[in-house]
Amino acid sequence: MSVFRSIATGYLGAKIRNTEANDALKARVLETAGTTLLTETIPDAVAAEKERKSNYDILVGRFGVNGGNLMDASGYTLNENTMSKLEDDLKANNLNEEAIKNANFETSFENRYNARVKSDQEKYNPILKQLGIDGIGSLGYNTVEALVKPESMQTTTKDQMTDTVVTEQTPIEYSSMQMGDYFDPMRSTVELGTPNQVDQAIQGFRGFDQGIIRDATGAFVGMELFGEKANERNAFKAVMTRIAPNYVVGDTNKADLTSTAGTANQVLFDQTQGYIGDQVLDGYQSATFKEKIRDKSFDINRYNASGFSETFNNTYQTDEAKIVALVNYMNDNLPTRSERLHFAQSFAANIKDSDGNNYRDLLLIAIDPTLIIQNN
């Protein structure tokens, strides 16, 4: 890759007036590029695709085609480390195998393989043409594809979606391909109490008291929240469930709700607003926003920022690298959907990529494409 970057930014843009020197330079560049393709790029791609296909086959044997497809789409098939992470995640979570078995996924392993090949073609063919490689042996990505493609896919990589005959215009509903949506964190045996007891314990945090319902005598009878505020409460409770074993009262299996709620509030802040403000964005701050749902209005926080922090920019220099890093953070550190959703909803609404796409929206789409409609 380094030779291509040098060519694109240096050699090809140089103003070389001497024809003989230019020819000599091109010859050296072609030799280097050809050597890199044959000794690094192609062999590395072959090895990576074979490893990914091998891991996919293993997962298909354990979880069926749908399971292997989902886990590949979630990046677990890439290498030994990602496969090891899958084992850790499976130990920490109950897997809803029935939901996976009955899911209707939009893409398959073969679809994604073909997309990777097409992406490589679009990325490298213009460079190859500038180098003239396609004119000295036709070393283009048709040849590379044949070399890279795993043997078992040599005759089966045709996009299955292209063979689908559409007989009507009814939109197809596809299942989520986010692995976290099929994980249910192992439940603690520690009891938090009844839903009303938990709601009473958390009412003093984050404006949850806006949803309190009282009877004619003024006694607490429940809590009703909607929209972003309801999800924030779900995320709060998910953290409480996770940390409850640290606050068991004596020899009982019950947690101290006051202590659990207090710590959960800090944990939720640290993994969401704290992380975003300390490690991702500069000038990150909130403003109160009214959200009205079902004739009820709730004060929620919406956030803005001055931009990405210098450290985050230096580490993740492209739009793609930034969104991948943020999605990976959510998937790796926030075990429940409600916590990931709260993270996305807490991201600065004014931060956009170079194409004008809002990062907050991109994070919501990564969780579930329908959320962008529900939350805007």
Secondary structure, 3 states (H helix, E strand, C coil): CHHHHHHHHCHHHCCCCCHHHHHHHHHHHHHHHHHHHHHHHHHHHHHHHHHHHHHHHHHHHHHHHHHHHHHHHCCCCCCHHHHHHHHHHHHHEEECHHHHHCCCCCCCHHHHHHHHHHHHHHHHHHHHHHHCHHHCCCCCHHHHHHHHCCHHHCCCCCCHHHHCCCCCCCCCCCCCCCHHHHEEECCCCCECCCHHHHHHHHCCCCCHHHHEEECCCCCEEEECCCHHHHHHHHHHHHHHHHHHHHHECCCCCEECHHHHHHHHHHHHHHHHHHHHHHHHEECCEEEEEEEEECCEEEEEEEEECCEECHHHHHHCCCHHHHHHHHHHHHHHHCCCHHHHHHHHHCCCCCCECCCCCEHHHHHHHHHCCCHHHHCC
